[in-house]
Amino acid sequence: MKKRTREIQQLIELGLIVDNPIYRGKGFSISIPPTAPYLHRAYKRKFQREGGEYA
């Protein structure tokens, strides 16, 4: 992801997603815990609709 949005920051604060400490590239990377598989699917769809890059 290129930038951290307010939405992303709120999810981090709630513990629903976490920063990926292994990632060393440009921007930042998040991890979604196995306890939230539907959240992963929802964000993937959102970024694809908005034309963003999602790995």
C-alpha positions in Angstrom: 0.0 0.0 0.0 1.3 3.4 -0.8 -0.2 5.4 2.1 -1.9 4.9 5.4 -5.5 6.2 5.4 -7.5 7.1 8.4 -9.5 3.9 7.9 -6.4 1.8 8.0 -5.1 3.6 11.1 -8.4 3.0 12.9 -8.2 -0.8 12.1 -4.7 -0.9 13.4 -5.7 0.8 16.6 -8.6 -1.7 17.0 -6.2 -4.6 16.5 -8.1 -5.9 13.4 -5.0 -5.5 11.2 -1.3 -5.2 12.1 1.8 -3.6 10.4 3.9 -6.2 8.6 7.3 -5.9 10.4 9.0 -8.0 7.7 8.2 -5.6 4.8 11.1 -3.4 3.7 9.8 -1.9 0.4 8.3 1.4 -0.5 5.1 2.4 1.3 3.9 0.0 4.0 2.4 -3.4 4.3 -0.3 -4.8 6.6 -1.3 -8.2 7.8 -4.8 -9.3 8.5 -5.0 -11.9 11.2 -6.7 -15.3 10.4 -9.5 -14.3 12.7 -10.7 -11.6 10.1 -10.8 -13.4 6.7 -13.8 -11.4 5.5 -12.0 -8.1 6.2 -9.2 -9.2 3.8 -11.7 -9.9 1.1 -13.6 -6.6 1.6 -10.4 -4.6 1.4 -9.1 -6.4 -1.6 -12.4 -5.7 -3.5 -12.3 -2.0 -2.4 -8.8 -1.4 -3.7 -9.5 -3.2 -6.9 -12.6 -1.0 -7.5 -10.6 2.1 -6.8 -7.9 1.1 -9.2 -5.3 0.8 -6.5 -2.5 -1.7 -6.2 -3.1 -4.6 -4.0 -0.7 -7.5 -3.5 
